[in-house]
Amino acid sequence: MFEAIVSGLTLGLILSISVGPVIFAIIRQSLSNGHMGGYAFIAGVSASDISIVLVCNVLSSIFQKLLENKMFIGVAGSIFLIILGVYTFFFKKVEITEDNSIQDKQFKKRELAGIFLSGFFMNTLNPSVFIFWLAATAKIHSQAATQYHSLRYIFTVFFVCLAFVLTADIAKVLLSGKLRPKLTPHNIHIINRISGIILVVFGMVLVWGVIFHGDKI
């Protein structure tokens, strides 16, 4: 099982350091909303990854149908990112205390659910995530064919990969949380503006790629 662990760690490392809207959103959530907001967001991202992995491995026919509609998924994902970016840029407020420091927000269950769903859909509506897991699944299954315990091999690779990605995301939240007390409300406001621009740009690039280069995605 050593080979399976190494494969899982390799895939997890690639996924955790890949530059995309999710990594910026994790950092922004953690800086703006603290640990609770960051944890709720990465829980949504993790749930999305697990769902896609299950679809890839158990319901491959459904996954192929989803890929056939990748233009719709890509356009929907880009619109979601652009709307989220515009909201973050123009409407996201920083709550402050009377001494002009950043207030630790007390979340309601509905608010945490909203953050969870934003992480889930941001990850799910990204066609590149589907392509990554499709390629990873095909590779892992081909490797498993040479193993005596093929099902155990497949389970180990995906478990290690997903666990590594979740651990890396938790580390991002913790590191961002340590920076948060050192930031002023003005700094957080600037970060929200930058994050909003990044989300809009990612959304525009995504829709451009899907519409004009959909056959290469």
trRosetta pair geometry for C-beta under 8 A, 3 or more apart (Angstrom, degrees):
i j d omega theta_ij theta_ji phi_ij phi_ji
1 4 4.9 -49 -161 38 63 118
1 5 6.2 68 141 -25 80 98
1 152 7.2 -74 -97 138 110 111
1 153 7.3 -155 -117 -103 70 65
1 156 5.6 -138 -156 -138 106 170
2 5 5.7 -54 -151 34 34 112
2 6 6.4 33 152 -18 67 106
3 6 5.8 -54 -147 37 32 111
3 7 6.3 33 154 -19 65 107
3 143 7.8 -154 141 172 120 126
3 153 7.8 -11 87 -139 100 109
4 7 5.7 -54 -147 37 31 112
4 8 6.3 31 154 -19 64 107
4 147 7.9 49 -62 -106 109 159
4 152 7.7 -90 -65 126 170 74
4 153 4.8 -149 -89 -149 127 67
4 156 3.9 53 141 95 138 127
4 157 4.9 -106 -164 -59 83 78
4 160 7.2 139 137 5 80 138
5 8 5.7 -56 -148 37 30 112
5 9 6.3 29 155 -17 65 107
5 156 6.5 -62 -64 160 62 115
5 160 5.4 161 -135 -96 57 163
6 9 5.8 -55 -146 38 30 110
6 10 6.3 32 154 -22 64 107
7 10 5.7 -55 -148 34 29 113
7 11 6.4 26 156 -14 64 106
7 140 6.9 133 149 -109 139 88
7 143 6.8 166 -105 106 161 170
7 157 4.9 -31 97 -123 114 111
7 160 7.9 104 78 70 65 133
7 161 8.0 -47 121 -59 69 108
8 11 6.0 -57 -147 39 29 107
8 12 6.1 29 155 -19 65 111
8 156 6.5 -113 -39 136 139 68
8 157 4.4 -169 -68 -152 91 46
8 158 6.9 -101 -115 -20 107 12
8 159 6.9 -25 -135 68 150 56
8 160 2.8 83 124 78 150 115
8 161 4.3 -120 -159 -42 75 73
8 163 8.0 28 159 39 127 96
8 164 6.8 148 143 -6 88 127
9 12 5.6 -57 -144 40 30 113
9 13 6.2 33 157 -23 65 105
9 160 6.0 -56 -49 150 64 121
9 161 7.5 -129 -55 -88 19 58
9 164 5.8 139 -122 -77 57 157
10 13 5.9 -53 -148 32 28 111
10 14 6.6 27 154 -17 62 105
11 14 5.8 -55 -150 35 32 111
11 15 6.3 24 156 -14 66 110
11 136 5.6 85 -136 -135 133 128
11 157 7.1 65 16 175 141 95
11 161 4.3 -23 88 -117 115 125
12 15 5.9 -60 -146 41 29 107
12 16 5.9 23 160 -19 67 114
12 160 6.6 -110 -27 130 135 72
12 161 4.3 -170 -58 -146 89 54
12 162 7.3 -116 -99 -26 107 16
12 163 7.4 -42 -107 66 149 57
12 164 3.0 63 161 78 158 130
12 165 5.0 -133 -147 -43 86 76
12 168 7.2 158 162 -10 99 129
13 16 6.0 -59 -138 39 26 107
13 17 6.3 1 170 1 64 113
13 164 6.9 -51 -49 147 59 140
14 17 6.9 -77 -146 45 20 91
14 18 6.4 37 157 -48 62 103
15 18 5.8 -40 -147 4 29 118
15 132 6.8 117 -100 162 98 146
15 161 7.1 74 16 -178 138 100
15 165 5.2 -31 98 -97 122 124
16 164 6.7 -104 -34 131 138 90
16 165 5.0 -163 -71 -120 96 66
16 168 3.8 29 -152 88 141 165
16 169 7.2 -127 -131 -46 97 72
17 168 8.0 -92 -51 -175 66 152
18 23 7.6 -176 86 -32 57 129
18 132 8.0 -76 -46 -101 172 152
19 23 6.5 -83 -133 37 44 141
20 23 6.0 105 56 5 64 95
20 24 7.9 -134 103 5 39 92
20 126 7.1 60 -177 -156 138 158
20 128 7.3 -158 -110 80 137 138
20 202 7.1 96 -169 -138 61 138
21 24 5.9 -65 -156 43 41 107
21 25 5.9 41 152 -24 74 111
21 81 5.8 -85 -119 -129 169 125
21 122 6.2 -124 106 -177 118 115
21 126 7.4 -168 39 -88 112 135
21 198 6.9 157 -118 133 75 97
21 199 5.7 82 -142 -114 118 69
21 202 4.4 167 -66 114 111 171
21 203 7.9 60 -79 -48 150 70
22 25 5.6 -60 -147 38 31 112
22 26 6.4 36 155 -25 67 101
22 45 5.9 103 -156 -118 127 136
22 119 7.5 77 -138 -147 95 77
22 122 6.0 146 -91 124 81 118
22 123 5.8 51 -92 -84 133 87
22 126 7.8 -84 -38 -19 109 158
23 26 5.8 -47 -150 28 32 113
23 27 6.8 28 153 -14 62 105
23 172 7.3 -127 -151 -134 77 161
24 27 5.8 -57 -152 38 34 109
24 28 6.1 32 153 -18 68 109
24 195 5.7 168 156 -130 109 85
24 198 5.1 -95 158 115 170 152
24 199 7.4 -151 94 -60 130 78
25 28 5.6 -55 -142 40 32 110
25 29 6.0 35 158 -22 67 106
25 41 6.5 -156 135 -177 101 141
25 118 7.7 -151 -176 134 139 108
25 119 7.2 171 122 -102 133 75
25 122 6.2 3 5 153 172 170
25 195 7.2 115 -94 -166 50 118
25 199 7.3 76 -74 -86 99 113
26 29 6.0 -55 -147 35 26 110
26 30 6.4 21 156 -16 62 110
26 38 6.2 67 -169 -147 70 90
26 41 6.0 179 -108 108 62 130
26 42 6.0 54 -121 -70 112 98
26 45 7.6 -35 -75 -15 109 154
26 169 6.0 -119 -133 -151 151 90
26 172 5.2 43 129 114 131 137
26 173 6.6 -92 177 -67 99 78
26 176 7.6 -178 133 -15 77 153
27 30 5.9 -61 -150 38 28 109
27 31 6.2 20 157 -14 66 111
27 172 6.3 -84 -75 171 75 111
27 176 5.2 -180 -143 -94 63 138
27 195 7.9 -160 83 -98 93 121
28 31 5.9 -60 -143 41 29 105
28 32 5.8 13 165 -7 68 116
28 88 7.3 11 165 -150 153 139
28 191 6.3 174 -119 146 82 104
28 192 6.8 109 -157 -100 115 56
28 195 4.1 67 -90 -112 145 159
29 32 6.2 -65 -136 46 22 100
29 33 5.5 -36 -175 37 64 115
29 37 4.6 -152 175 135 90 103
29 38 4.9 145 108 -89 102 58
29 40 7.8 -133 175 63 138 86
29 41 4.4 80 93 -18 178 154
29 115 6.7 114 -142 -157 130 120
29 173 7.9 -38 91 -112 100 94
30 33 7.2 -64 -106 59 13 73
30 34 7.0 -15 -163 173 49 9
30 35 6.9 29 -139 -93 84 37
30 37 6.8 -172 -86 84 33 95
30 38 3.5 37 -85 -77 84 133
30 172 7.0 -167 -17 130 155 78
30 173 4.6 -170 -100 -136 131 62
30 176 3.4 84 106 95 134 138
30 177 5.7 -90 -180 -54 107 71
30 180 7.1 -124 142 -58 76 123
31 176 5.2 -95 -55 180 76 110
31 179 6.7 -34 -106 89 98 108
31 180 5.4 -178 -137 -95 54 90
31 183 6.6 28 -164 24 105 163
31 188 6.2 -176 143 -120 102 89
31 191 5.7 -54 107 126 149 162
32 37 6.8 -77 83 100 81 162
32 92 7.0 -36 -147 170 153 126
32 94 6.9 -113 -142 -105 86 82
32 188 5.9 126 -102 -167 69 113
32 191 7.3 -157 -60 95 93 120
32 192 6.4 81 -89 -78 131 103
33 36 6.7 -95 143 74 98 80
33 37 2.6 56 103 -17 130 160
33 38 6.9 172 78 -30 95 66
33 105 5.8 -55 -145 43 73 133
33 107 7.6 51 -175 -68 116 120
33 115 7.3 -139 98 -105 170 149
34 37 5.8 100 56 16 59 100
34 38 7.1 -117 115 -1 33 98
34 104 5.8 57 -64 -139 156 78
34 105 6.5 -173 14 36 120 84
34 177 6.5 62 -157 -120 57 96
34 180 6.5 120 -99 176 63 173
35 38 5.7 -64 -147 42 32 110
35 39 5.9 29 160 -20 71 109
35 173 6.1 90 -133 160 65 112
35 174 7.5 34 -111 -92 104 54
35 177 5.1 24 -68 -98 87 141
36 39 5.9 -54 -142 37 27 108
36 40 6.3 27 157 -19 63 107
36 105 7.7 -127 59 82 125 88
36 107 5.4 -160 130 6 139 133
36 112 6.9 -74 162 -102 102 110
37 40 5.9 -55 -147 35 29 110
37 41 6.4 28 155 -20 63 108
37 105 7.4 46 -43 64 118 126
37 107 7.0 159 -69 -65 75 140
37 112 7.9 -132 -101 -111 50 70
37 115 5.6 -135 -149 -135 70 161
38 41 5.8 -58 -150 35 30 111
38 42 6.4 17 160 -9 67 107
38 172 7.6 -157 -168 102 128 84
38 173 3.5 146 139 -129 140 110
38 176 6.5 158 -93 69 150 131
38 177 7.0 -110 14 -56 151 101
39 42 6.2 -58 -142 42 30 101
39 43 6.2 39 154 -27 64 106
39 170 7.6 36 -107 -116 81 80
39 173 6.2 94 -61 -164 63 167
40 43 5.6 -52 -150 30 29 117
40 44 6.9 31 152 -18 61 102
40 107 7.6 -137 -32 158 151 171
40 112 4.5 -141 -111 -159 146 80
40 113 7.9 -92 -164 -56 126 18
40 115 4.1 67 109 94 126 121
40 116 4.9 -87 177 -60 87 78
40 119 7.3 172 126 -2 62 134
41 44 5.8 -56 -160 32 33 111
41 45 6.6 30 147 -15 67 105
41 115 5.2 -74 -67 165 75 99
41 116 7.1 -136 -89 -92 28 36
41 118 6.7 -40 -121 80 88 99
41 119 4.1 145 -168 -65 59 128
42 45 5.2 -47 -144 38 43 115
42 46 6.0 47 154 -22 69 103
42 119 6.4 -129 -65 -151 16 155
42 166 6.9 123 157 -141 115 67
42 169 4.1 151 -139 146 135 133
42 170 6.7 -171 105 -66 163 57
42 172 7.9 147 -78 61 138 111
42 173 6.4 -98 -12 -44 139 129
43 46 5.8 -53 -145 38 29 112
43 47 6.3 32 153 -20 63 106
43 116 5.5 -39 85 -123 106 98
43 119 6.9 105 63 75 54 151
44 47 5.7 -53 -146 35 31 112
44 48 6.4 35 153 -21 63 104
44 115 7.1 -156 -15 127 136 58
44 116 4.1 156 -64 -173 107 52
44 117 6.1 -136 -124 -53 138 11
44 118 6.6 90 96 63 169 49
44 119 2.8 125 75 74 117 105
44 120 3.8 -98 -174 -38 96 76
44 121 7.8 -35 168 5 126 59
44 122 7.9 73 118 31 122 95
44 123 7.3 163 127 12 83 120
45 48 5.6 -54 -154 33 31 115
45 49 6.5 32 151 -18 65 103
45 119 4.4 -81 -39 172 76 108
45 120 7.0 -135 -66 -79 31 39
45 122 7.4 -39 -90 72 89 101
45 123 4.7 125 -133 -44 71 145
45 169 6.7 -175 76 -123 137 160
46 49 5.7 -51 -148 35 34 111
46 50 6.3 33 154 -18 66 105
46 162 7.0 99 -152 -174 88 98
46 165 7.4 161 -105 104 84 105
46 166 5.1 47 -105 -97 130 106
46 169 7.3 -145 -57 46 102 155
47 50 5.8 -53 -146 38 31 112
47 51 6.3 34 154 -22 64 107
47 116 7.6 38 18 -178 140 99
47 120 5.6 -30 78 -104 111 106
48 51 5.7 -56 -149 35 29 112
48 52 6.4 25 156 -16 65 106
48 119 7.1 -146 -9 131 125 75
48 120 4.7 161 -58 -147 105 59
48 121 7.7 -157 -92 -47 133 19
48 123 3.9 133 94 86 156 124
48 124 4.6 -127 -144 -54 117 87
48 129 7.7 -2 139 156 118 156
49 52 5.9 -58 -148 37 30 108
49 53 6.3 30 155 -19 65 107
49 123 6.7 -61 -49 159 74 145
49 129 7.8 -109 -97 -171 72 121
49 133 7.7 173 -150 -81 70 132
49 162 5.9 162 122 -122 127 100
49 165 6.7 -175 -135 92 176 152
50 53 5.7 -55 -147 36 30 112
50 54 6.4 31 154 -19 64 106
50 162 6.4 73 -80 -142 79 149
51 54 5.8 -56 -151 35 30 111
51 55 6.4 29 152 -18 64 106
51 124 7.2 -10 76 -100 131 115
52 55 5.6 -53 -148 36 34 112
52 56 6.3 37 152 -23 66 105
52 124 7.1 -174 -58 -116 111 74
52 129 6.6 -110 -92 139 173 105
52 130 6.6 -134 -148 -102 128 62
52 133 5.0 137 136 26 117 173
53 56 5.6 -52 -148 34 31 114
53 57 6.3 10 161 -4 66 113
53 133 6.1 -124 -83 -153 61 130
53 137 7.5 166 -140 -79 64 111
53 158 5.5 127 -167 -156 140 130
53 162 6.9 -70 -25 -66 160 129
54 57 6.2 -68 -143 47 27 98
54 58 5.4 -17 177 18 69 120
54 59 7.3 31 134 15 74 98
55 58 6.9 -65 -112 54 17 83
55 59 5.0 -51 -145 62 59 102
55 60 7.8 127 154 -82 59 32
55 62 5.8 -97 -157 89 101 113
55 63 4.8 134 143 -73 99 100
55 66 7.4 26 158 1 145 147
56 60 6.7 34 -172 -99 36 72
56 63 5.4 89 -95 -96 48 161
56 133 5.2 -133 -54 144 150 107
56 134 6.3 -156 -122 -93 116 51
56 137 4.2 -147 160 -67 129 157
57 60 7.4 -16 -156 -60 6 89
57 137 6.2 -147 -69 -138 74 122
57 154 7.1 134 -131 164 133 132
57 158 7.6 -52 -46 -60 147 160
59 62 4.1 0 146 25 113 120
59 63 6.3 132 103 -23 74 87
60 63 5.3 -54 -149 35 38 116
60 64 6.4 41 153 -22 68 100
61 64 5.7 -50 -152 32 33 112
61 65 6.7 36 148 -19 62 102
62 65 5.5 -52 -154 34 36 114
62 66 6.5 39 148 -22 66 102
63 66 5.5 -50 -152 32 35 114
63 67 6.6 35 150 -19 65 102
63 130 7.6 169 -163 -159 92 103
63 134 7.0 161 160 -96 127 99
64 67 5.6 -51 -149 34 35 112
64 68 6.6 42 149 -24 64 101
65 68 5.6 -49 -153 29 35 115
65 69 6.9 12 153 1 64 106
66 69 6.1 -72 -155 49 34 96
66 70 7.3 72 142 -72 63 69
66 73 6.8 54 -179 -53 87 145
66 130 6.6 -142 121 -136 120 145
67 70 5.4 0 -161 -49 46 110
67 130 6.5 179 -88 148 83 134
67 134 7.1 58 -80 -80 135 154
69 72 4.6 -28 173 34 95 118
69 73 6.0 101 116 -22 83 95
70 73 5.3 -53 -143 42 40 113
70 74 5.8 43 156 -24 70 107
70 127 4.9 78 -165 -126 104 128
70 130 7.1 -149 -113 72 106 148
70 210 7.0 -149 132 -138 85 104
70 214 6.7 152 94 -162 107 100
70 217 6.3 -173 143 92 141 130
71 74 5.7 -54 -143 38 28 111
71 75 6.2 25 158 -16 64 107
71 210 5.4 138 -129 168 60 106
71 211 7.1 90 -146 -89 104 52
71 214 5.3 -6 -84 -127 97 147
72 75 6.0 -56 -145 38 27 107
72 76 6.1 26 157 -16 64 110
73 76 5.8 -59 -146 41 27 110
73 77 6.0 27 155 -20 64 110
73 125 6.0 -164 -177 -148 78 62
73 127 5.6 123 100 -75 114 89
73 130 7.3 38 124 -16 159 148
74 77 5.7 -56 -144 38 28 111
74 78 6.2 27 157 -20 64 106
74 125 7.9 146 -103 170 22 76
74 127 4.7 -20 -78 -24 95 129
74 206 5.9 -160 -169 161 89 94
74 207 6.6 148 142 -103 93 48
74 209 7.3 -119 -168 84 140 87
74 210 3.2 163 120 -96 151 150
74 211 7.9 -157 106 -37 129 63
74 214 7.3 -157 27 -113 157 97
74 217 7.1 -20 -80 180 145 175
75 78 5.8 -53 -144 36 30 110
75 79 6.4 31 155 -18 64 105
75 207 5.7 70 -115 -123 60 96
75 210 6.1 -144 -51 100 68 149
75 211 7.4 75 -80 -61 101 96
76 79 5.9 -55 -149 36 29 110
76 80 6.4 33 152 -21 63 107
76 125 5.4 -111 104 -147 94 124
77 80 5.5 -54 -149 35 32 115
77 81 6.4 30 154 -18 66 105
77 121 8.0 -173 -115 160 73 79
77 122 7.8 101 -152 -146 91 38
77 124 7.9 -156 -97 95 110 57
77 125 3.1 171 -92 141 90 96
77 126 5.3 155 -165 -74 152 44
77 127 6.9 -155 23 -20 152 74
77 203 7.7 -160 126 -125 66 77
77 206 6.1 -91 101 149 106 150
78 81 5.7 -53 -148 36 33 110
78 82 6.3 31 154 -19 66 106
78 203 4.3 118 -165 -168 66 73
78 204 7.0 118 -166 -68 115 20
78 206 4.2 -168 -87 87 100 110
78 207 3.6 163 137 -50 174 96
78 210 7.1 -135 -26 14 133 134
79 82 5.8 -55 -145 37 30 110
79 83 6.2 30 157 -17 65 106
79 203 7.0 135 -53 -165 13 124
79 207 7.6 82 -44 -75 65 131
80 83 6.0 -56 -147 38 27 108
80 84 6.2 23 156 -15 63 111
80 121 6.0 -128 -166 137 157 116
80 122 6.9 -156 126 -93 125 60
80 125 5.5 75 28 80 146 160
80 203 7.5 -165 67 -114 51 119
81 84 5.7 -58 -145 41 29 110
81 85 6.0 31 155 -22 65 108
81 122 7.0 96 -86 -131 83 88
81 199 5.0 -156 -179 179 83 84
81 200 7.2 169 132 -91 87 26
81 202 5.4 -100 172 92 150 100
81 203 3.4 -174 87 -75 110 103
81 206 6.7 93 28 24 148 142
82 85 5.6 -54 -145 36 29 113
82 86 6.3 29 156 -18 65 104
82 199 7.2 171 -92 132 25 87
82 200 5.3 66 -128 -126 67 67
82 203 3.8 -157 -50 116 79 161
82 204 6.9 90 -87 -50 113 73
83 86 5.9 -54 -147 36 30 109
83 87 6.3 30 154 -18 64 107
84 87 5.7 -54 -148 38 31 112
84 88 6.2 31 154 -19 65 108
84 118 6.8 125 -117 -153 135 114
84 122 7.3 -22 1 -89 170 112
84 199 5.4 -99 94 169 96 150
85 88 5.7 -55 -145 37 30 110
85 89 6.1 27 157 -19 66 109
85 195 7.7 -152 -128 129 74 63
85 196 4.6 116 -174 -167 66 59
85 197 6.9 134 -171 -58 117 8
85 198 7.2 -157 -121 69 117 49
85 199 3.1 -170 -80 88 100 105
85 200 3.7 -164 119 -46 154 74
85 201 7.8 163 -133 7 161 56
85 202 7.8 165 -63 42 137 92
85 203 6.3 -132 -1 -1 134 130
86 89 5.8 -56 -143 37 29 109
86 90 6.0 -8 171 11 66 114
86 91 8.0 39 131 6 66 103
86 196 6.7 110 -80 -167 13 112
86 200 6.6 89 -52 -83 69 115
87 90 6.8 -75 -135 52 20 86
87 91 5.1 -50 -160 48 61 116
87 92 6.5 85 138 -46 71 88
87 196 7.5 -158 68 -120 43 111
88 91 7.6 -30 -55 54 9 73
88 92 4.7 8 -143 -20 47 137
88 192 5.4 -150 174 -173 85 84
88 193 7.9 180 131 -89 85 22
88 195 5.5 -87 153 100 145 101
88 196 3.7 -169 91 -83 97 92
88 199 6.3 92 31 22 139 144
89 92 7.4 72 4 16 14 104
89 192 7.1 166 -100 138 32 81
89 193 5.6 68 -136 -132 72 56
89 196 2.9 178 -56 132 83 159
89 197 6.5 95 -92 -47 124 63
89 200 7.3 -8 -27 -26 138 128
90 196 7.4 144 -10 -156 59 161
92 192 4.6 -149 88 -163 131 137
92 196 7.3 -163 12 -63 127 119
94 102 6.6 -67 180 -121 107 89
94 185 4.7 154 116 -152 140 89
94 188 4.7 117 -109 97 139 127
94 189 5.5 -93 -10 -65 133 81
94 192 7.3 -146 -54 -19 100 141
95 102 7.4 80 81 -163 63 61
95 103 4.3 -69 120 51 98 122
95 105 5.9 105 47 -80 143 100
96 100 5.7 -1 173 -142 134 37
96 101 6.5 147 -157 71 84 26
96 102 6.3 -58 -107 -103 68 34
96 103 5.7 170 -132 -19 11 97
96 185 4.9 -28 -79 -77 125 144
97 100 7.2 -69 70 3 67 14
97 101 5.1 -8 38 58 111 81
97 102 7.7 20 -3 85 91 12
97 103 4.9 137 -51 -81 78 90
100 184 7.8 0 146 -156 97 94
100 185 6.6 -106 -178 4 73 126
101 184 8.0 -90 -122 -130 52 59
101 185 7.6 175 -159 -37 17 97
102 180 6.7 -110 82 171 154 92
102 181 7.7 -141 49 -113 117 40
102 183 6.8 33 -29 86 142 88
102 184 7.7 174 -40 -162 98 23
102 185 5.9 163 -79 -76 77 73
102 188 6.3 105 -100 -28 128 151
107 111 4.6 -134 -158 83 90 122
107 112 4.9 96 144 -53 136 92
107 115 7.9 -50 -141 1 146 135
108 111 4.8 95 55 5 76 102
108 112 7.2 -146 93 -2 40 86
109 112 5.7 -56 -148 39 34 110
109 113 6.2 38 152 -22 67 106
110 113 5.6 -53 -148 35 31 114
110 114 6.5 35 151 -23 63 103
111 114 5.5 -50 -152 31 34 115
111 115 6.6 32 152 -16 65 102
112 115 5.7 -53 -149 37 35 110
112 116 6.2 41 150 -22 66 105
113 116 5.4 -51 -147 36 33 117
113 117 6.3 31 155 -17 65 106
114 117 5.9 -56 -146 38 29 108
114 118 6.4 33 153 -23 63 104
115 118 5.6 -51 -148 31 32 113
115 119 6.7 32 153 -15 63 103
116 119 6.0 -60 -158 36 30 109
116 120 6.3 29 149 -20 66 110
117 120 5.3 -51 -142 37 36 116
117 121 6.0 24 163 -10 70 107
118 121 6.3 -57 -139 43 26 100
118 122 6.0 30 159 -23 62 111
119 122 5.9 -55 -140 35 26 112
119 123 6.4 16 163 -10 61 110
120 123 6.4 -72 -159 40 23 102
120 124 6.0 10 157 -13 65 119
121 124 5.5 -57 -130 44 34 108
121 125 5.5 18 174 -9 72 115
122 125 6.8 -58 -130 43 16 98
122 126 7.0 23 157 -33 52 111
123 126 6.2 -62 -161 18 29 116
123 129 5.8 111 179 -98 70 168
124 129 7.2 -103 -113 80 19 146
126 129 4.4 79 84 -5 101 108
126 130 7.6 179 97 -6 58 81
126 206 7.2 -91 -130 -126 74 140
127 130 5.4 -52 -157 35 46 114
127 131 6.3 44 149 -19 74 104
127 206 7.6 147 23 -162 100 102
127 210 6.6 131 2 -94 149 109
127 217 5.4 23 123 159 137 135
128 131 5.5 -51 -145 38 37 113
128 132 6.2 44 153 -25 66 102
128 217 7.1 -98 -76 -165 69 97
129 132 5.7 -49 -148 31 31 114
129 133 6.5 21 157 -10 64 106
130 133 6.2 -63 -149 42 28 102
130 134 6.1 31 154 -23 66 109
131 134 5.6 -53 -144 35 30 114
131 135 6.3 27 159 -15 65 106
131 217 6.5 -136 -55 154 146 72
132 135 6.1 -61 -152 39 26 105
132 136 6.1 22 154 -16 64 112
133 136 5.4 -53 -138 41 34 113
133 137 5.9 39 159 -24 67 105
134 137 5.9 -54 -146 34 26 110
134 138 6.5 25 155 -17 62 106
135 138 5.9 -55 -149 36 30 110
135 139 6.3 27 155 -16 65 109
136 139 5.8 -60 -149 39 30 110
136 140 6.1 26 157 -18 67 110
136 161 7.7 115 -179 -148 145 169
137 140 5.8 -56 -142 38 28 108
137 141 6.2 25 160 -16 64 109
138 141 6.1 -59 -146 38 25 108
138 142 6.4 24 156 -18 62 108
139 142 5.9 -59 -150 36 29 109
139 143 6.4 26 154 -15 65 107
140 143 5.7 -56 -149 39 32 110
140 144 6.1 34 152 -24 66 108
140 153 7.8 176 -180 129 88 94
140 154 5.7 105 146 -123 115 76
140 157 5.1 -176 -135 94 126 158
140 158 7.2 66 -165 -51 170 87
141 144 5.4 -50 -141 35 33 115
141 145 6.8 49 154 -35 61 94
141 154 6.7 29 -89 -101 62 122
142 145 5.8 -39 -158 12 34 117
143 146 6.4 -63 -171 33 41 104
143 147 7.1 37 139 -24 69 111
143 153 7.1 -141 113 151 94 134
143 157 7.9 103 77 -65 133 156
144 147 5.2 -58 -153 29 48 118
144 150 4.1 92 163 -156 98 85
144 151 7.6 88 -173 -56 135 25
144 153 4.5 169 -117 86 89 126
144 154 4.9 -1 -87 -55 153 91
144 157 8.0 -111 -66 0 107 136
145 150 6.5 38 -86 -118 28 131
147 150 5.0 141 74 -88 97 58
147 152 7.9 -127 136 65 134 86
147 153 4.4 82 80 -42 168 154
149 152 3.9 -4 142 33 117 122
149 153 6.0 141 97 -27 73 86
150 153 5.5 -55 -150 33 31 116
150 154 6.5 29 156 -18 66 104
151 154 5.8 -52 -147 36 33 109
151 155 6.3 31 155 -16 65 108
152 155 5.8 -56 -145 40 30 111
152 156 6.1 32 156 -22 65 109
153 156 5.9 -58 -148 35 26 110
153 157 6.5 25 157 -19 63 106
154 157 6.0 -55 -149 33 29 109
154 158 6.5 15 161 -7 64 110
155 158 6.3 -66 -149 44 27 102
155 159 5.9 26 158 -20 67 114
156 159 5.8 -58 -140 39 26 110
156 160 6.1 22 163 -15 65 109
157 160 6.2 -61 -148 39 23 105
157 161 6.1 22 156 -19 62 113
158 161 5.6 -55 -142 38 31 114
158 162 6.1 23 163 -13 67 109
159 162 6.3 -60 -144 41 24 103
159 163 6.0 22 158 -17 63 114
160 163 5.8 -59 -142 41 26 111
160 164 6.1 29 158 -23 64 108
161 164 5.9 -59 -150 33 25 110
161 165 6.5 21 156 -16 63 107
162 165 5.8 -52 -145 37 33 110
162 166 6.3 32 156 -17 65 107
163 166 5.8 -56 -147 39 29 110
163 167 6.2 32 154 -20 64 108
164 167 5.7 -56 -148 37 29 112
164 168 6.3 30 154 -19 65 106
165 168 5.7 -54 -148 36 30 112
165 169 6.4 30 153 -19 64 106
166 169 5.7 -54 -148 36 32 111
166 170 6.4 35 152 -20 65 104
167 170 5.7 -52 -149 34 32 113
167 171 6.5 35 150 -21 64 103
168 171 5.6 -52 -151 33 33 114
168 172 6.7 38 149 -22 64 100
169 172 5.5 -47 -152 30 36 115
169 173 6.7 38 149 -19 64 101
170 173 5.6 -52 -153 34 35 113
170 174 6.4 34 150 -18 67 106
171 174 5.7 -54 -145 38 33 111
171 175 6.2 31 157 -17 67 107
172 175 6.0 -56 -144 39 28 108
172 176 6.1 27 157 -17 64 110
173 176 5.8 -58 -146 40 27 109
173 177 6.1 33 153 -26 63 108
174 177 5.5 -53 -148 32 29 116
174 178 6.8 32 153 -22 62 100
175 178 5.8 -50 -155 28 34 111
175 179 7.0 28 149 -14 63 104
176 179 5.7 -58 -155 37 38 109
176 180 6.5 56 147 -44 67 97
177 180 5.4 -35 -151 5 36 123
178 181 7.6 -52 -174 22 34 98
179 182 5.7 -73 -167 43 51 110
179 183 6.4 48 144 -31 82 109
180 183 5.9 -61 -152 26 35 112
183 187 4.2 -126 -164 84 95 135
183 188 5.6 107 136 -52 128 84
183 191 7.7 -11 -161 -16 151 138
184 187 4.8 104 52 2 71 100
184 188 7.3 -136 97 -1 41 86
185 188 5.6 -55 -148 38 36 112
185 189 6.3 41 152 -25 67 103
186 189 5.5 -51 -150 33 32 115
186 190 6.6 33 152 -18 64 103
187 190 5.7 -55 -153 35 33 110
187 191 6.4 34 149 -20 66 105
188 191 5.4 -51 -147 36 35 114
188 192 6.4 39 152 -21 65 102
189 192 5.7 -51 -152 33 31 113
189 193 6.6 33 149 -20 63 104
190 193 5.5 -52 -151 34 35 114
190 194 6.4 32 152 -16 67 104
191 194 5.7 -54 -146 39 32 109
191 195 6.0 34 154 -20 66 109
192 195 5.6 -54 -142 39 29 113
192 196 6.2 35 155 -24 63 105
193 196 5.7 -53 -151 32 28 113
193 197 6.7 28 152 -17 62 104
194 197 5.7 -54 -153 35 33 111
194 198 6.4 34 150 -21 66 106
195 198 5.6 -53 -148 35 33 114
195 199 6.4 33 155 -19 66 104
196 199 5.8 -55 -148 35 30 110
196 200 6.4 28 155 -16 65 106
197 200 5.8 -57 -149 38 31 110
197 201 6.2 30 154 -18 66 108
198 201 5.8 -56 -147 38 29 111
198 202 6.2 30 155 -18 65 107
199 202 5.8 -53 -146 38 30 111
199 203 6.3 32 154 -21 63 107
200 203 5.6 -56 -150 36 30 113
200 204 6.4 27 155 -17 65 106
201 204 5.8 -56 -146 38 31 108
201 205 6.2 29 156 -16 66 107
202 205 5.8 -56 -144 40 29 109
202 206 6.1 33 155 -24 64 109
203 206 5.7 -55 -146 34 28 113
203 207 6.5 20 160 -12 64 105
204 207 6.1 -55 -144 39 30 103
204 208 6.2 32 155 -20 64 109
205 208 5.6 -57 -147 38 30 114
205 209 6.2 29 156 -18 65 108
206 209 5.9 -58 -149 37 28 109
206 210 6.3 23 157 -17 64 109
207 210 5.7 -53 -142 38 33 111
207 211 6.0 23 163 -13 67 111
208 211 6.3 -63 -142 41 23 102
208 212 5.9 -22 177 23 63 116
208 213 7.8 28 133 15 68 99
209 212 7.0 -73 -124 55 17 81
209 213 5.0 -51 -157 58 60 108
209 214 7.5 119 139 -74 58 50
209 216 7.9 -98 -171 73 91 99
209 217 6.1 107 146 -79 106 114
210 213 7.6 -18 -45 62 8 64
210 214 5.1 41 -174 -92 47 92
210 217 6.4 4 -101 -38 60 158
211 214 6.5 30 -93 -42 6 108
213 216 4.7 -41 171 38 96 115
213 217 6.6 116 114 -42 83 86
214 217 5.7 -43 -151 10 41 117
